[in-house]
Amino acid sequence: MRRNVIQIIVYPGNERGYVAECVNLPVVTQGATIDETIKNMQEALALHIEGESLEEMGLAPNAPLMVSMELEPIHA
């Protein structure tokens, strides 16, 4: 079954910044900001699938990213 979406979870890092982990593929990255983390994930995914058959990996061509974020609660 081909996946039409690549799922990413972004969550706060242990000490600072953010971590992004791909649900569908073994790709993990990090960044200082959420925007940087997502950009880094896009680059890491591009490198991971470079030269690979997307069909063999179970991915549709040009599958978009679906990002879920886990954020720390804000206390007033």
PDB file with SEQRES, HELIX, SHEET and CRYST1 records, atoms N, CA, C and O in Angstrom:
SEQRES   1 A   76  MET ARG ARG ASN VAL ILE GLN ILE ILE VAL TYR PRO GLY          
SEQRES   2 A   76  ASN GLU ARG GLY TYR VAL ALA GLU CYS VAL ASN LEU PRO          
SEQRES   3 A   76  VAL VAL THR GLN GLY ALA THR ILE ASP GLU THR ILE LYS          
SEQRES   4 A   76  ASN MET GLN GLU ALA LEU ALA LEU HIS ILE GLU GLY GLU          
SEQRES   5 A   76  SER LEU GLU GLU MET GLY LEU ALA PRO ASN ALA PRO LEU          
SEQRES   6 A   76  MET VAL SER MET GLU LEU GLU PRO ILE HIS ALA                  
HELIX    1 AA1 ILE A   34  ILE A   49  1                                  16    
SHEET    1 AA1 4 VAL A  28  GLY A  31  0                                        
SHEET    2 AA1 4 TYR A  18  CYS A  22 -1                                        
SHEET    3 AA1 4 ILE A   6  PRO A  12 -1                                        
SHEET    4 AA1 4 LEU A  65  MET A  69  1                                        
CRYST1    1.000    1.000    1.000  90.00  90.00  90.00 P 1           1          
ATOM      1  N   MET A   1       0.842  -1.182   0.000  1.00  0.00           N  
ATOM      2  CA  MET A   1       0.000   0.000   0.000  1.00  0.00           C  
ATOM      3  C   MET A   1       0.888   1.248   0.000  1.00  0.00           C  
ATOM      4  O   MET A   1       1.780   1.380   0.839  1.00  0.00           O  
ATOM      5  N   ARG A   2       0.645   2.143  -0.927  1.00  0.00           N  
ATOM      6  CA  ARG A   2       1.438   3.372  -1.014  1.00  0.00           C  
ATOM      7  C   ARG A   2       0.904   4.420  -0.060  1.00  0.00           C  
ATOM      8  O   ARG A   2      -0.303   4.642   0.034  1.00  0.00           O  
ATOM      9  N   ARG A   3       1.826   5.064   0.651  1.00  0.00           N  
ATOM     10  CA  ARG A   3       1.459   6.169   1.532  1.00  0.00           C  
ATOM     11  C   ARG A   3       1.540   7.451   0.726  1.00  0.00           C  
ATOM     12  O   ARG A   3       2.539   7.713   0.056  1.00  0.00           O  
ATOM     13  N   ASN A   4       0.495   8.242   0.793  1.00  0.00           N  
ATOM     14  CA  ASN A   4       0.457   9.505   0.066  1.00  0.00           C  
ATOM     15  C   ASN A   4       0.979  10.669   0.894  1.00  0.00           C  
ATOM     16  O   ASN A   4       1.124  11.778   0.380  1.00  0.00           O  
ATOM     17  N   VAL A   5       1.263  10.428   2.176  1.00  0.00           N  
ATOM     18  CA  VAL A   5       1.720  11.472   3.077  1.00  0.00           C  
ATOM     19  C   VAL A   5       2.873  10.916   3.909  1.00  0.00           C  
ATOM     20  O   VAL A   5       2.831   9.767   4.347  1.00  0.00           O  
ATOM     21  N   ILE A   6       3.896  11.732   4.125  1.00  0.00           N  
ATOM     22  CA  ILE A   6       4.977  11.373   5.031  1.00  0.00           C  
ATOM     23  C   ILE A   6       4.689  12.065   6.354  1.00  0.00           C  
ATOM     24  O   ILE A   6       4.624  13.293   6.409  1.00  0.00           O  
ATOM     25  N   GLN A   7       4.519  11.299   7.408  1.00  0.00           N  
ATOM     26  CA  GLN A   7       4.152  11.847   8.708  1.00  0.00           C  
ATOM     27  C   GLN A   7       5.395  12.170   9.537  1.00  0.00           C  
ATOM     28  O   GLN A   7       6.318  11.363   9.644  1.00  0.00           O  
ATOM     29  N   ILE A   8       5.395  13.376  10.122  1.00  0.00           N  
ATOM     30  CA  ILE A   8       6.499  13.866  10.937  1.00  0.00           C  
ATOM     31  C   ILE A   8       5.934  14.312  12.282  1.00  0.00           C  
ATOM     32  O   ILE A   8       4.880  14.945  12.337  1.00  0.00           O  
ATOM     33  N   ILE A   9       6.635  13.983  13.361  1.00  0.00           N  
ATOM     34  CA  ILE A   9       6.278  14.487  14.687  1.00  0.00           C  
ATOM     35  C   ILE A   9       7.410  15.408  15.132  1.00  0.00           C  
ATOM     36  O   ILE A   9       8.581  15.031  15.080  1.00  0.00           O  
ATOM     37  N   VAL A  10       7.054  16.624  15.572  1.00  0.00           N  
ATOM     38  CA  VAL A  10       8.021  17.589  16.081  1.00  0.00           C  
ATOM     39  C   VAL A  10       7.736  17.787  17.567  1.00  0.00           C  
ATOM     40  O   VAL A  10       6.596  18.024  17.967  1.00  0.00           O  
ATOM     41  N   TYR A  11       8.784  17.686  18.376  1.00  0.00           N  
ATOM     42  CA  TYR A  11       8.613  17.854  19.814  1.00  0.00           C  
ATOM     43  C   TYR A  11       9.835  18.562  20.405  1.00  0.00           C  
ATOM     44  O   TYR A  11      10.906  18.565  19.798  1.00  0.00           O  
ATOM     45  N   PRO A  12       9.673  19.162  21.591  1.00  0.00           N  
ATOM     46  CA  PRO A  12      10.794  19.861  22.215  1.00  0.00           C  
ATOM     47  C   PRO A  12      11.947  18.906  22.510  1.00  0.00           C  
ATOM     48  O   PRO A  12      11.730  17.766  22.919  1.00  0.00           O  
ATOM     49  N   GLY A  13      13.179  19.385  22.297  1.00  0.00           N  
ATOM     50  CA  GLY A  13      14.357  18.597  22.619  1.00  0.00           C  
ATOM     51  C   GLY A  13      14.550  18.503  24.122  1.00  0.00           C  
ATOM     52  O   GLY A  13      13.912  19.237  24.877  1.00  0.00           O  
ATOM     53  N   ASN A  14      15.420  17.611  24.563  1.00  0.00           N  
ATOM     54  CA  ASN A  14      15.664  17.418  25.996  1.00  0.00           C  
ATOM     55  C   ASN A  14      16.201  18.670  26.668  1.00  0.00           C  
ATOM     56  O   ASN A  14      15.788  19.001  27.779  1.00  0.00           O  
ATOM     57  N   GLU A  15      17.119  19.371  26.006  1.00  0.00           N  
ATOM     58  CA  GLU A  15      17.718  20.544  26.622  1.00  0.00           C  
ATOM     59  C   GLU A  15      17.260  21.843  25.975  1.00  0.00           C  
ATOM     60  O   GLU A  15      16.978  22.819  26.670  1.00  0.00           O  
ATOM     61  N   ARG A  16      17.185  21.860  24.658  1.00  0.00           N  
ATOM     62  CA  ARG A  16      16.714  23.051  23.948  1.00  0.00           C  
ATOM     63  C   ARG A  16      16.415  22.668  22.501  1.00  0.00           C  
ATOM     64  O   ARG A  16      16.758  21.577  22.045  1.00  0.00           O  
ATOM     65  N   GLY A  17      15.773  23.582  21.798  1.00  0.00           N  
ATOM     66  CA  GLY A  17      15.448  23.333  20.401  1.00  0.00           C  
ATOM     67  C   GLY A  17      14.355  22.306  20.238  1.00  0.00           C  
ATOM     68  O   GLY A  17      13.607  22.017  21.173  1.00  0.00           O  
ATOM     69  N   TYR A  18      14.270  21.755  19.036  1.00  0.00           N  
ATOM     70  CA  TYR A  18      13.207  20.815  18.684  1.00  0.00           C  
ATOM     71  C   TYR A  18      13.785  19.615  17.957  1.00  0.00           C  
ATOM     72  O   TYR A  18      14.854  19.692  17.352  1.00  0.00           O  
ATOM     73  N   VAL A  19      13.068  18.511  18.026  1.00  0.00           N  
ATOM     74  CA  VAL A  19      13.433  17.273  17.345  1.00  0.00           C  
ATOM     75  C   VAL A  19      12.291  16.911  16.413  1.00  0.00           C  
ATOM     76  O   VAL A  19      11.122  17.053  16.774  1.00  0.00           O  
ATOM     77  N   ALA A  20      12.618  16.446  15.225  1.00  0.00           N  
ATOM     78  CA  ALA A  20      11.606  15.963  14.270  1.00  0.00           C  
ATOM     79  C   ALA A  20      11.911  14.504  13.963  1.00  0.00           C  
ATOM     80  O   ALA A  20      13.044  14.138  13.650  1.00  0.00           O  
ATOM     81  N   GLU A  21      10.883  13.692  14.058  1.00  0.00           N  
ATOM     82  CA  GLU A  21      11.027  12.264  13.826  1.00  0.00           C  
ATOM     83  C   GLU A  21      10.000  11.822  12.794  1.00  0.00           C  
ATOM     84  O   GLU A  21       8.809  12.103  12.928  1.00  0.00           O  
ATOM     85  N   CYS A  22      10.466  11.136  11.777  1.00  0.00           N  
ATOM     86  CA  CYS A  22       9.584  10.644  10.728  1.00  0.00           C  
ATOM     87  C   CYS A  22       8.916   9.354  11.205  1.00  0.00           C  
ATOM     88  O   CYS A  22       9.585   8.458  11.720  1.00  0.00           O  
ATOM     89  N   VAL A  23       7.610   9.265  11.035  1.00  0.00           N  
ATOM     90  CA  VAL A  23       6.857   8.090  11.447  1.00  0.00           C  
ATOM     91  C   VAL A  23       7.029   6.964  10.433  1.00  0.00           C  
ATOM     92  O   VAL A  23       7.103   5.797  10.817  1.00  0.00           O  
ATOM     93  N   ASN A  24       7.093   7.298   9.143  1.00  0.00           N  
ATOM     94  CA  ASN A  24       7.102   6.312   8.069  1.00  0.00           C  
ATOM     95  C   ASN A  24       8.493   5.791   7.712  1.00  0.00           C  
ATOM     96  O   ASN A  24       8.630   4.678   7.205  1.00  0.00           O  
ATOM     97  N   LEU A  25       9.524   6.594   7.977  1.00  0.00           N  
ATOM     98  CA  LEU A  25      10.884   6.261   7.550  1.00  0.00           C  
ATOM     99  C   LEU A  25      11.853   6.490   8.704  1.00  0.00           C  
ATOM    100  O   LEU A  25      11.548   7.258   9.617  1.00  0.00           O  
ATOM    101  N   PRO A  26      13.017   5.837   8.681  1.00  0.00           N  
ATOM    102  CA  PRO A  26      13.983   6.012   9.773  1.00  0.00           C  
ATOM    103  C   PRO A  26      14.800   7.290   9.618  1.00  0.00           C  
ATOM    104  O   PRO A  26      15.999   7.240   9.342  1.00  0.00           O  
ATOM    105  N   VAL A  27      14.144   8.435   9.798  1.00  0.00           N  
ATOM    106  CA  VAL A  27      14.805   9.735   9.656  1.00  0.00           C  
ATOM    107  C   VAL A  27      14.475  10.584  10.886  1.00  0.00           C  
ATOM    108  O   VAL A  27      13.309  10.748  11.246  1.00  0.00           O  
ATOM    109  N   VAL A  28      15.520  11.121  11.526  1.00  0.00           N  
ATOM    110  CA  VAL A  28      15.369  11.993  12.689  1.00  0.00           C  
ATOM    111  C   VAL A  28      16.315  13.166  12.508  1.00  0.00           C  
ATOM    112  O   VAL A  28      17.430  12.988  12.017  1.00  0.00           O  
ATOM    113  N   THR A  29      15.887  14.372  12.900  1.00  0.00           N  
ATOM    114  CA  THR A  29      16.746  15.545  12.832  1.00  0.00           C  
ATOM    115  C   THR A  29      16.347  16.507  13.944  1.00  0.00           C  
ATOM    116  O   THR A  29      15.419  16.244  14.709  1.00  0.00           O  
ATOM    117  N   GLN A  30      17.061  17.623  14.018  1.00  0.00           N  
ATOM    118  CA  GLN A  30      16.759  18.608  15.055  1.00  0.00           C  
ATOM    119  C   GLN A  30      17.055  20.007  14.545  1.00  0.00           C  
ATOM    120  O   GLN A  30      17.637  20.176  13.473  1.00  0.00           O  
ATOM    121  N   GLY A  31      16.655  21.007  15.314  1.00  0.00           N  
ATOM    122  CA  GLY A  31      16.920  22.394  14.968  1.00  0.00           C  
ATOM    123  C   GLY A  31      16.651  23.298  16.148  1.00  0.00           C  
ATOM    124  O   GLY A  31      16.029  22.891  17.129  1.00  0.00           O  
ATOM    125  N   ALA A  32      17.125  24.530  16.049  1.00  0.00           N  
ATOM    126  CA  ALA A  32      16.957  25.504  17.129  1.00  0.00           C  
ATOM    127  C   ALA A  32      15.529  26.032  17.193  1.00  0.00           C  
ATOM    128  O   ALA A  32      15.029  26.334  18.277  1.00  0.00           O  
ATOM    129  N   THR A  33      14.868  26.147  16.036  1.00  0.00           N  
ATOM    130  CA  THR A  33      13.489  26.633  15.969  1.00  0.00           C  
ATOM    131  C   THR A  33      12.630  25.586  15.260  1.00  0.00           C  
ATOM    132  O   THR A  33      13.150  24.648  14.656  1.00  0.00           O  
ATOM    133  N   ILE A  34      11.318  25.755  15.341  1.00  0.00           N  
ATOM    134  CA  ILE A  34      10.425  24.829  14.644  1.00  0.00           C  
ATOM    135  C   ILE A  34      10.648  24.915  13.133  1.00  0.00           C  
ATOM    136  O   ILE A  34      10.729  23.890  12.456  1.00  0.00           O  
ATOM    137  N   ASP A  35      10.749  26.141  12.605  1.00  0.00           N  
ATOM    138  CA  ASP A  35      10.970  26.314  11.166  1.00  0.00           C  
ATOM    139  C   ASP A  35      12.266  25.645  10.718  1.00  0.00           C  
ATOM    140  O   ASP A  35      12.294  24.961   9.695  1.00  0.00           O  
ATOM    141  N   GLU A  36      13.337  25.843  11.484  1.00  0.00           N  
ATOM    142  CA  GLU A  36      14.626  25.234  11.135  1.00  0.00           C  
ATOM    143  C   GLU A  36      14.536  23.713  11.203  1.00  0.00           C  
ATOM    144  O   GLU A  36      15.113  23.018  10.367  1.00  0.00           O  
ATOM    145  N   THR A  37      13.824  23.203  12.182  1.00  0.00           N  
ATOM    146  CA  THR A  37      13.685  21.759  12.350  1.00  0.00           C  
ATOM    147  C   THR A  37      12.943  21.145  11.166  1.00  0.00           C  
ATOM    148  O   THR A  37      13.347  20.098  10.659  1.00  0.00           O  
ATOM    149  N   ILE A  38      11.871  21.783  10.725  1.00  0.00           N  
ATOM    150  CA  ILE A  38      11.117  21.265   9.577  1.00  0.00           C  
ATOM    151  C   ILE A  38      11.956  21.359   8.304  1.00  0.00           C  
ATOM    152  O   ILE A  38      11.941  20.438   7.488  1.00  0.00           O  
ATOM    153  N   LYS A  39      12.684  22.459   8.127  1.00  0.00           N  
ATOM    154  CA  LYS A  39      13.579  22.592   6.959  1.00  0.00           C  
ATOM    155  C   LYS A  39      14.627  21.482   6.982  1.00  0.00           C  
ATOM    156  O   LYS A  39      14.902  20.862   5.954  1.00  0.00           O  
ATOM    157  N   ASN A  40      15.212  21.231   8.157  1.00  0.00           N  
ATOM    158  CA  ASN A  40      16.204  20.168   8.274  1.00  0.00           C  
ATOM    159  C   ASN A  40      15.605  18.807   7.950  1.00  0.00           C  
ATOM    160  O   ASN A  40      16.273  17.964   7.350  1.00  0.00           O  
ATOM    161  N   MET A  41      14.346  18.582   8.343  1.00  0.00           N  
ATOM    162  CA  MET A  41      13.686  17.317   8.029  1.00  0.00           C  
ATOM    163  C   MET A  41      13.469  17.177   6.530  1.00  0.00           C  
ATOM    164  O   MET A  41      13.663  16.096   5.975  1.00  0.00           O  
ATOM    165  N   GLN A  42      13.073  18.250   5.875  1.00  0.00           N  
ATOM    166  CA  GLN A  42      12.892  18.194   4.423  1.00  0.00           C  
ATOM    167  C   GLN A  42      14.206  17.810   3.739  1.00  0.00           C  
ATOM    168  O   GLN A  42      14.218  16.985   2.825  1.00  0.00           O  
ATOM    169  N   GLU A  43      15.315  18.416   4.191  1.00  0.00           N  
ATOM    170  CA  GLU A  43      16.629  18.101   3.616  1.00  0.00           C  
ATOM    171  C   GLU A  43      17.044  16.658   3.928  1.00  0.00           C  
ATOM    172  O   GLU A  43      17.565  15.957   3.061  1.00  0.00           O  
ATOM    173  N   ALA A  44      16.811  16.223   5.166  1.00  0.00           N  
ATOM    174  CA  ALA A  44      17.174  14.856   5.555  1.00  0.00           C  
ATOM    175  C   ALA A  44      16.367  13.826   4.764  1.00  0.00           C  
ATOM    176  O   ALA A  44      16.908  12.807   4.334  1.00  0.00           O  
ATOM    177  N   LEU A  45      15.080  14.091   4.574  1.00  0.00           N  
ATOM    178  CA  LEU A  45      14.251  13.175   3.783  1.00  0.00           C  
ATOM    179  C   LEU A  45      14.707  13.130   2.328  1.00  0.00           C  
ATOM    180  O   LEU A  45      14.762  12.059   1.723  1.00  0.00           O  
ATOM    181  N   ALA A  46      15.033  14.290   1.770  1.00  0.00           N  
ATOM    182  CA  ALA A  46      15.507  14.330   0.384  1.00  0.00           C  
ATOM    183  C   ALA A  46      16.768  13.480   0.224  1.00  0.00           C  
ATOM    184  O   ALA A  46      16.906  12.750  -0.758  1.00  0.00           O  
ATOM    185  N   LEU A  47      17.682  13.574   1.182  1.00  0.00           N  
ATOM    186  CA  LEU A  47      18.897  12.755   1.138  1.00  0.00           C  
ATOM    187  C   LEU A  47      18.580  11.279   1.328  1.00  0.00           C  
ATOM    188  O   LEU A  47      19.186  10.425   0.680  1.00  0.00           O  
ATOM    189  N   HIS A  48      17.639  10.974   2.210  1.00  0.00           N  
ATOM    190  CA  HIS A  48      17.286   9.582   2.504  1.00  0.00           C  
ATOM    191  C   HIS A  48      16.684   8.877   1.291  1.00  0.00           C  
ATOM    192  O   HIS A  48      16.973   7.706   1.041  1.00  0.00           O  
ATOM    193  N   ILE A  49      15.850   9.589   0.540  1.00  0.00           N  
ATOM    194  CA  ILE A  49      15.169   8.937  -0.590  1.00  0.00           C  
ATOM    195  C   ILE A  49      15.879   9.159  -1.921  1.00  0.00           C  
ATOM    196  O   ILE A  49      15.445   8.638  -2.948  1.00  0.00           O  
ATOM    197  N   GLU A  50      16.973   9.933  -1.911  1.00  0.00           N  
ATOM    198  CA  GLU A  50      17.711  10.196  -3.151  1.00  0.00           C  
ATOM    199  C   GLU A  50      18.182   8.885  -3.779  1.00  0.00           C  
ATOM    200  O   GLU A  50      18.855   8.082  -3.133  1.00  0.00           O  
ATOM    201  N   GLY A  51      17.822   8.682  -5.037  1.00  0.00           N  
ATOM    202  CA  GLY A  51      18.235   7.494  -5.774  1.00  0.00           C  
ATOM    203  C   GLY A  51      17.445   6.240  -5.437  1.00  0.00           C  
ATOM    204  O   GLY A  51      17.714   5.176  -5.994  1.00  0.00           O  
ATOM    205  N   GLU A  52      16.477   6.344  -4.535  1.00  0.00           N  
ATOM    206  CA  GLU A  52      15.665   5.181  -4.155  1.00  0.00           C  
ATOM    207  C   GLU A  52      14.389   5.136  -4.994  1.00  0.00           C  
ATOM    208  O   GLU A  52      13.941   6.154  -5.521  1.00  0.00           O  
ATOM    209  N   SER A  53      13.829   3.967  -5.105  1.00  0.00           N  
ATOM    210  CA  SER A  53      12.529   3.811  -5.751  1.00  0.00           C  
ATOM    211  C   SER A  53      11.450   4.116  -4.722  1.00  0.00           C  
ATOM    212  O   SER A  53      11.280   3.378  -3.752  1.00  0.00           O  
ATOM    213  N   LEU A  54      10.717   5.218  -4.941  1.00  0.00           N  
ATOM    214  CA  LEU A  54       9.659   5.575  -3.998  1.00  0.00           C  
ATOM    215  C   LEU A  54       8.604   4.486  -3.913  1.00  0.00           C  
ATOM    216  O   LEU A  54       8.038   4.245  -2.846  1.00  0.00           O  
ATOM    217  N   GLU A  55       8.341   3.831  -5.030  1.00  0.00           N  
ATOM    218  CA  GLU A  55       7.342   2.769  -5.038  1.00  0.00           C  
ATOM    219  C   GLU A  55       7.780   1.603  -4.147  1.00  0.00           C  
ATOM    220  O   GLU A  55       6.966   1.042  -3.414  1.00  0.00           O  
ATOM    221  N   GLU A  56       9.064   1.240  -4.210  1.00  0.00           N  
ATOM    222  CA  GLU A  56       9.575   0.168  -3.357  1.00  0.00           C  
ATOM    223  C   GLU A  56       9.537   0.564  -1.881  1.00  0.00           C  
ATOM    224  O   GLU A  56       9.400  -0.293  -1.008  1.00  0.00           O  
ATOM    225  N   MET A  57       9.658   1.860  -1.605  1.00  0.00           N  
ATOM    226  CA  MET A  57       9.605   2.346  -0.224  1.00  0.00           C  
ATOM    227  C   MET A  57       8.169   2.536   0.249  1.00  0.00           C  
ATOM    228  O   MET A  57       7.936   2.878   1.408  1.00  0.00           O  
ATOM    229  N   GLY A  58       7.208   2.316  -0.641  1.00  0.00           N  
ATOM    230  CA  GLY A  58       5.800   2.450  -0.274  1.00  0.00           C  
ATOM    231  C   GLY A  58       5.304   3.882  -0.289  1.00  0.00           C  
ATOM    232  O   GLY A  58       4.290   4.193   0.334  1.00  0.00           O  
ATOM    233  N   LEU A  59       6.020   4.773  -1.007  1.00  0.00           N  
ATOM    234  CA  LEU A  59       5.643   6.187  -1.046  1.00  0.00           C  
ATOM    235  C   LEU A  59       5.133   6.588  -2.419  1.00  0.00           C  
ATOM    236  O   LEU A  59       5.615   6.105  -3.444  1.00  0.00           O  
ATOM    237  N   ALA A  60       4.158   7.474  -2.423  1.00  0.00           N  
ATOM    238  CA  ALA A  60       3.668   8.056  -3.661  1.00  0.00           C  
ATOM    239  C   ALA A  60       4.660   9.145  -4.096  1.00  0.00           C  
ATOM    240  O   ALA A  60       5.309   9.755  -3.247  1.00  0.00           O  
ATOM    241  N   PRO A  61       4.784   9.395  -5.396  1.00  0.00           N  
ATOM    242  CA  PRO A  61       5.652  10.483  -5.850  1.00  0.00           C  
ATOM    243  C   PRO A  61       5.191  11.820  -5.263  1.00  0.00           C  
ATOM    244  O   PRO A  61       3.992  12.090  -5.187  1.00  0.00           O  
ATOM    245  N   ASN A  62       6.146  12.648  -4.851  1.00  0.00           N  
ATOM    246  CA  ASN A  62       5.863  13.983  -4.305  1.00  0.00           C  
ATOM    247  C   ASN A  62       4.909  13.950  -3.111  1.00  0.00           C  
ATOM    248  O   ASN A  62       4.054  14.825  -2.972  1.00  0.00           O  
ATOM    249  N   ALA A  63       5.052  12.956  -2.263  1.00  0.00           N  
ATOM    250  CA  ALA A  63       4.202  12.870  -1.068  1.00  0.00           C  
ATOM    251  C   ALA A  63       4.475  14.072  -0.171  1.00  0.00           C  
ATOM    252  O   ALA A  63       5.627  14.342   0.166  1.00  0.00           O  
ATOM    253  N   PRO A  64       3.425  14.797   0.219  1.00  0.00           N  
ATOM    254  CA  PRO A  64       3.627  15.956   1.096  1.00  0.00           C  
ATOM    255  C   PRO A  64       3.913  15.518   2.530  1.00  0.00           C  
ATOM    256  O   PRO A  64       3.640  14.380   2.912  1.00  0.00           O  
ATOM    257  N   LEU A  65       4.463  16.432   3.311  1.00  0.00           N  
ATOM    258  CA  LEU A  65       4.698  16.190   4.728  1.00  0.00           C  
ATOM    259  C   LEU A  65       3.458  16.556   5.530  1.00  0.00           C  
ATOM    260  O   LEU A  65       2.823  17.576   5.265  1.00  0.00           O  
ATOM    261  N   MET A  66       3.115  15.732   6.503  1.00  0.00           N  
ATOM    262  CA  MET A  66       2.073  16.065   7.458  1.00  0.00           C  
ATOM    263  C   MET A  66       2.767  16.157   8.814  1.00  0.00           C  
ATOM    264  O   MET A  66       3.273  15.158   9.324  1.00  0.00           O  
ATOM    265  N   VAL A  67       2.792  17.351   9.395  1.00  0.00           N  
ATOM    266  CA  VAL A  67       3.543  17.598  10.616  1.00  0.00           C  
ATOM    267  C   VAL A  67       2.602  17.696  11.810  1.00  0.00           C  
ATOM    268  O   VAL A  67       1.647  18.472  11.798  1.00  0.00           O  
ATOM    269  N   SER A  68       2.882  16.898  12.847  1.00  0.00           N  
ATOM    270  CA  SER A  68       2.194  16.989  14.129  1.00  0.00           C  
ATOM    271  C   SER A  68       3.191  17.537  15.133  1.00  0.00           C  
ATOM    272  O   SER A  68       4.369  17.179  15.108  1.00  0.00           O  
ATOM    273  N   MET A  69       2.722  18.400  16.011  1.00  0.00           N  
ATOM    274  CA  MET A  69       3.636  19.006  16.977  1.00  0.00           C  
ATOM    275  C   MET A  69       3.175  18.733  18.390  1.00  0.00           C  
ATOM    276  O   MET A  69       1.989  18.835  18.706  1.00  0.00           O  
ATOM    277  N   GLU A  70       4.140  18.381  19.245  1.00  0.00           N  
ATOM    278  CA  GLU A  70       3.892  18.221  20.663  1.00  0.00           C  
ATOM    279  C   GLU A  70       4.607  19.378  21.357  1.00  0.00           C  
ATOM    280  O   GLU A  70       5.835  19.463  21.319  1.00  0.00           O  
ATOM    281  N   LEU A  71       3.844  20.264  21.987  1.00  0.00           N  
ATOM    282  CA  LEU A  71       4.432  21.433  22.631  1.00  0.00           C  
ATOM    283  C   LEU A  71       4.223  21.356  24.137  1.00  0.00           C  
ATOM    284  O   LEU A  71       3.274  20.746  24.629  1.00  0.00           O  
ATOM    285  N   GLU A  72       5.141  21.995  24.846  1.00  0.00           N  
ATOM    286  CA  GLU A  72       5.030  22.069  26.298  1.00  0.00           C  
ATOM    287  C   GLU A  72       3.844  22.955  26.650  1.00  0.00           C  
ATOM    288  O   GLU A  72       3.611  23.955  25.970  1.00  0.00           O  
ATOM    289  N   PRO A  73       3.079  22.616  27.702  1.00  0.00           N  
ATOM    290  CA  PRO A  73       1.961  23.467  28.105  1.00  0.00           C  
ATOM    291  C   PRO A  73       2.471  24.810  28.635  1.00  0.00           C  
ATOM    292  O   PRO A  73       3.545  24.886  29.231  1.00  0.00           O  
ATOM    293  N   ILE A  74       1.697  25.849  28.413  1.00  0.00           N  
ATOM    294  CA  ILE A  74       2.034  27.187  28.902  1.00  0.00           C  
ATOM    295  C   ILE A  74       1.215  27.436  30.160  1.00  0.00           C  
ATOM    296  O   ILE A  74      -0.011  27.323  30.149  1.00  0.00           O  
ATOM    297  N   HIS A  75       1.905  27.774  31.240  1.00  0.00           N  
ATOM    298  CA  HIS A  75       1.230  28.052  32.510  1.00  0.00           C  
ATOM    299  C   HIS A  75       1.249  29.548  32.765  1.00  0.00           C  
ATOM    300  O   HIS A  75       2.289  30.192  32.627  1.00  0.00           O  
ATOM    301  N   ALA A  76       0.113  30.095  33.132  1.00  0.00           N  
ATOM    302  CA  ALA A  76       0.011  31.533  33.385  1.00  0.00           C  
ATOM    303  C   ALA A  76       0.432  31.873  34.792  1.00  0.00           C  
ATOM    304  O   ALA A  76       0.410  33.042  35.178  1.00  0.00           O  
TER     305      ALA A  76                                                      
END                                                                             
